Amino acid sequence: MKKSELIGVLLYDVALEHSAIIQYLYHIFLIRNAEITEEIERIARQEMRHMKWFAQKVVQLGGEVELKRVEEEIKVGGPDWASMIQNNVNAEQFAIDTYTKQLEEVKDDSVKRLLERVIRDETEHKHEFEELLEEVKEMEFTEEEKREADKKTVELVNKLLKEEYRIILDYLKSFFHSKNCEYKDIMLDLAIESMVHMGELGEKVGEMGGFPDLSMPKTSGTAKVEDHILYEESSKKEYLEVAKQVSDPSLKRLLEWINSQEEYHRHKLLEFFKRMRKFTVGDLRDRD
């Protein structure tokens, strides 16, 4: 297998893990049971590690990371919880079959070891989802009072959720491709915190009786530090503006909390940008 073909295989694996994460996030946002969602969230975190490992292999091989998805493999299910969990069992089996086939074709020892590790993880995930499915089937559900979704509020929150999703992908691309260790660390930190924001917003949409918008956002590619600073500035203003328009006290508190974190992100990026400019100018002076 040529290097370009191997990179193509790994990019597909990045996309497949990305798809699983999104499917599991839908279920985390829509299933109103803390024990179930905690289990799904734990597995989703492991899929994030798989995506990172595959992406890092792409970079090591000299490739460009693309954070795409395999749209046809994102199967939400519902409204019953059992159909959602069954789709997760099927997703894990599809991943096992896909990676097992790749293992037979790939010759690179490092990639083979990674695939073997991921197959073991996915096999365990499948067993865990199968056990969870049996638990869900045995549960006695009481008809909860259905909440009528406030369409305007759901639309406002979904817009913020979509922006968090977009910036996560931009931060991750910067993380994978930057050569500066400090900048990589900042990008990973901000991506993780933005994932928390996205999760809180998605759960809030589910609580309001709405459906979270996790469609693939348009990304700007590997943005510069200045672009990320501008985003954080505009994001801060948007959170404040939306907070003024909502009446739910818990949602207002959430938006104000995220706004404060966006402000911290802006300062963190500004401090790094100033240090880099100072270093560059000083380095140029030394050459004169």
matplotlib code that plots the C-alpha trace (Angstrom):
import matplotlib.pyplot as plt

x = [0.0, 1.4, 1.8, -0.9, -3.3, -2.4, -3.1, -6.5, -7.4, -6.5, -8.5, -11.5, -10.9, -10.8, -14.1, -15.6, -14.7, -15.9, -19.3, -19.5, -18.9, -21.7, -24.1, -23.3, -23.7, -27.2, -28.1, -26.5, -28.6, -31.9, -31.9, -33.1, -31.4, -28.1, -26.8, -27.3, -25.9, -22.9, -22.0, -22.5, -20.4, -17.5, -17.5, -17.7, -14.5, -12.7, -13.8, -12.3, -9.0, -9.2, -9.9, -6.9, -4.6, -5.6, -5.2, -1.7, -0.7, -1.9, 0.4, 3.3, 3.0, 3.1, -0.6, -3.1, -5.8, -9.4, -12.1, -14.9, -17.7, -19.2, -22.7, -24.5, -23.1, -24.6, -27.9, -29.7, -32.8, -35.5, -37.7, -37.4, -34.1, -33.7, -33.5, -30.8, -28.7, -29.2, -27.8, -24.7, -24.3, -24.4, -22.0, -19.4, -19.8, -19.3, -16.1, -14.8, -15.5, -13.9, -10.7, -10.4, -10.4, -7.9, -5.7, -5.4, -4.4, -2.1, 1.6, 2.9, 3.6, 2.8, -0.6, -1.3, -0.7, -3.0, -5.8, -5.4, -5.7, -8.8, -10.5, -10.1, -11.7, -14.5, -15.2, -15.5, -17.8, -20.0, -20.4, -21.1, -23.8, -25.4, -25.6, -27.0, -29.6, -30.8, -31.1, -33.1, -35.5, -36.2, -36.9, -40.5, -41.0, -43.6, -45.1, -43.4, -45.1, -44.1, -42.7, -43.6, -40.3, -39.8, -38.8, -37.1, -35.0, -34.1, -33.0, -30.9, -29.2, -28.7, -26.9, -24.5, -24.1, -23.2, -20.6, -19.0, -18.9, -17.2, -14.6, -13.8, -12.9, -10.8, -8.9, -8.3, -6.9, -4.6, -3.6, -2.7, -0.7, 1.1, 4.8, 4.7, 4.2, 2.7, 0.3, -0.7, -1.4, -3.6, -5.5, -6.2, -7.3, -9.7, -11.0, -11.8, -13.5, -15.5, -16.6, -17.9, -19.8, -21.2, -22.3, -24.1, -25.9, -27.0, -28.3, -30.2, -31.8, -32.9, -34.3, -36.4, -37.9, -35.9, -33.6, -29.9, -28.4, -25.2, -25.1, -21.6, -20.5, -18.5, -15.0, -12.4, -9.5, -6.3, -6.9, -4.2, -4.0, -5.5, -8.5, -9.1, -8.9, -11.5, -13.8, -13.6, -14.3, -17.4, -18.5, -18.4, -20.7, -23.1, -23.5, -24.2, -26.8, -28.6, -28.5, -30.6, -33.2, -33.9, -36.2, -35.1, -32.9, -30.8, -30.2, -29.2, -26.7, -25.3, -24.8, -23.2, -20.9, -19.8, -19.3, -16.9, -14.9, -14.8, -13.3, -10.6, -9.9, -9.5, -7.0, -5.1, -4.8, -3.8, -1.1, 0.4, 0.1, 1.9, 4.7, 5.1, 5.3, 7.8, 9.9, 9.8, 10.7, 13.5, 14.8, 14.8, 16.7, 19.4, 20.0, 20.5]
y = [0.0, 3.4, 6.2, 8.3, 5.3, 4.7, 8.4, 8.0, 5.0, 6.9, 10.0, 7.7, 6.4, 10.0, 10.6, 7.4, 8.2, 11.8, 10.3, 8.0, 11.0, 13.0, 10.1, 9.5, 13.2, 13.2, 10.4, 12.2, 15.3, 13.4, 10.6, 12.0, 9.5, 10.4, 6.9, 6.1, 9.3, 9.0, 5.7, 7.0, 10.0, 7.9, 5.9, 9.1, 10.4, 7.2, 7.8, 11.3, 9.7, 7.3, 10.3, 12.1, 9.1, 8.5, 12.2, 12.3, 9.3, 11.3, 14.2, 11.8, 10.4, 13.9, 14.2, 17.0, 16.3, 16.7, 16.6, 15.3, 12.8, 9.7, 11.1, 7.9, 6.2, 8.8, 7.1, 8.7, 6.6, 7.3, 8.6, 5.3, 4.9, 1.3, 2.1, 4.7, 2.3, -0.4, 2.0, 2.4, -1.4, -1.4, 1.5, -0.3, -3.5, -1.5, 0.0, -3.4, -4.8, -1.8, -1.8, -5.6, -5.4, -2.6, -4.7, -7.3, -4.7, -2.3, -3.2, -0.3, -1.9, 1.3, 1.7, -2.0, -1.7, 1.3, -0.6, -3.6, -1.3, 0.5, -2.8, -4.0, -0.8, -0.9, -4.6, -3.6, -0.7, -3.0, -5.3, -2.3, -1.0, -4.5, -4.6, -1.1, -2.1, -4.9, -2.5, 0.0, -2.7, -3.7, -0.2, 0.8, 4.2, 6.7, 9.1, 12.4, 15.7, 16.8, 20.3, 22.4, 23.7, 27.4, 27.5, 30.9, 30.0, 26.6, 28.3, 30.8, 28.1, 25.9, 28.7, 29.0, 25.2, 25.1, 27.8, 25.9, 22.8, 24.8, 26.4, 23.0, 21.7, 24.8, 24.5, 20.8, 21.4, 24.1, 21.6, 18.9, 21.1, 23.6, 23.1, 25.4, 23.3, 26.1, 26.9, 23.2, 23.1, 26.3, 24.9, 21.6, 23.4, 25.6, 22.7, 20.8, 23.8, 24.4, 20.7, 21.4, 24.4, 22.4, 19.7, 22.1, 23.8, 20.5, 19.2, 22.5, 22.1, 18.6, 19.8, 22.4, 19.8, 20.7, 18.8, 19.7, 20.9, 18.8, 19.0, 19.5, 23.1, 25.0, 25.3, 28.0, 25.6, 26.1, 29.7, 32.0, 33.2, 36.5, 34.8, 32.8, 36.1, 37.8, 34.7, 34.9, 38.6, 38.1, 35.0, 36.9, 39.6, 37.0, 35.2, 38.4, 39.4, 36.0, 36.1, 39.3, 37.7, 34.5, 34.3, 30.9, 31.8, 28.6, 29.2, 32.8, 31.7, 29.1, 31.7, 34.2, 31.5, 30.5, 34.2, 34.5, 31.6, 33.1, 36.2, 34.1, 32.4, 35.8, 36.9, 33.6, 34.0, 37.6, 36.9, 34.2, 36.5, 39.3, 37.0, 35.6, 39.2, 40.2, 37.2, 37.7, 41.3, 40.7, 37.8, 40.2, 42.8, 40.3, 39.7, 43.4]
z = [0.0, -1.0, 1.5, -0.2, 0.0, 3.7, 4.4, 2.6, 4.8, 8.0, 6.9, 6.4, 10.0, 11.3, 9.6, 10.9, 14.5, 14.0, 12.9, 15.9, 18.2, 16.6, 16.8, 20.5, 21.2, 19.7, 22.2, 25.1, 24.3, 23.7, 26.4, 29.7, 32.0, 33.7, 34.1, 30.5, 29.1, 31.4, 29.9, 26.4, 27.1, 28.5, 25.2, 23.1, 24.9, 23.9, 20.3, 20.5, 21.4, 18.5, 16.2, 17.6, 17.2, 13.6, 12.8, 14.3, 12.2, 9.1, 10.1, 10.9, 7.3, 5.9, 5.2, 5.8, 8.4, 7.2, 9.9, 7.7, 8.5, 7.0, 6.9, 6.0, 9.1, 11.5, 12.5, 15.4, 15.8, 18.3, 19.8, 21.8, 23.6, 22.6, 18.9, 19.7, 21.7, 19.0, 16.4, 18.7, 18.8, 15.0, 14.7, 16.9, 14.8, 11.6, 13.0, 14.1, 10.6, 8.9, 11.0, 10.8, 7.0, 7.0, 9.3, 6.6, 4.0, 5.9, 6.1, 8.3, 11.7, 13.6, 12.0, 12.4, 16.2, 16.3, 14.5, 16.8, 19.8, 18.4, 17.5, 21.1, 22.3, 19.8, 20.7, 24.4, 23.5, 21.5, 24.6, 26.8, 24.4, 24.2, 28.0, 28.1, 25.4, 27.7, 30.6, 28.6, 27.3, 30.9, 32.1, 32.9, 31.3, 32.7, 30.2, 31.1, 30.5, 27.1, 26.8, 23.9, 22.5, 22.3, 18.6, 18.8, 21.8, 20.4, 17.2, 19.1, 21.2, 18.1, 16.4, 19.3, 19.4, 15.7, 16.1, 19.0, 16.8, 14.0, 16.2, 17.8, 14.3, 13.6, 16.9, 16.3, 12.9, 14.3, 17.0, 14.5, 12.2, 14.4, 15.1, 18.2, 21.4, 23.4, 20.6, 20.3, 24.0, 23.8, 20.8, 22.6, 25.8, 23.9, 21.8, 25.0, 26.7, 23.5, 23.6, 27.1, 25.8, 22.9, 25.3, 27.7, 24.9, 23.3, 26.6, 27.1, 23.6, 24.6, 27.9, 26.0, 23.8, 20.8, 18.5, 18.6, 15.3, 14.8, 11.0, 9.6, 9.9, 7.3, 8.7, 7.8, 7.8, 9.9, 11.0, 12.3, 15.9, 14.8, 13.3, 16.6, 18.6, 16.3, 16.7, 20.5, 20.5, 18.3, 20.2, 23.5, 22.1, 20.7, 24.0, 25.8, 23.1, 23.3, 27.1, 26.9, 24.7, 26.8, 29.9, 31.3, 34.3, 34.0, 30.3, 31.0, 33.6, 31.2, 28.5, 30.9, 32.1, 28.6, 27.8, 30.7, 29.4, 25.9, 27.4, 29.1, 25.7, 24.1, 26.7, 26.5, 22.7, 22.9, 25.4, 23.1, 20.1, 21.9, 23.0, 19.5, 18.0, 20.5, 19.9, 16.1, 16.2, 18.7, 16.4, 13.4, 15.3, 16.3, 12.6, 11.7]

ax = plt.figure().add_subplot(projection="3d")
ax.plot(x, y, z, "-o")
ax.set_aspect("equal")
plt.show()
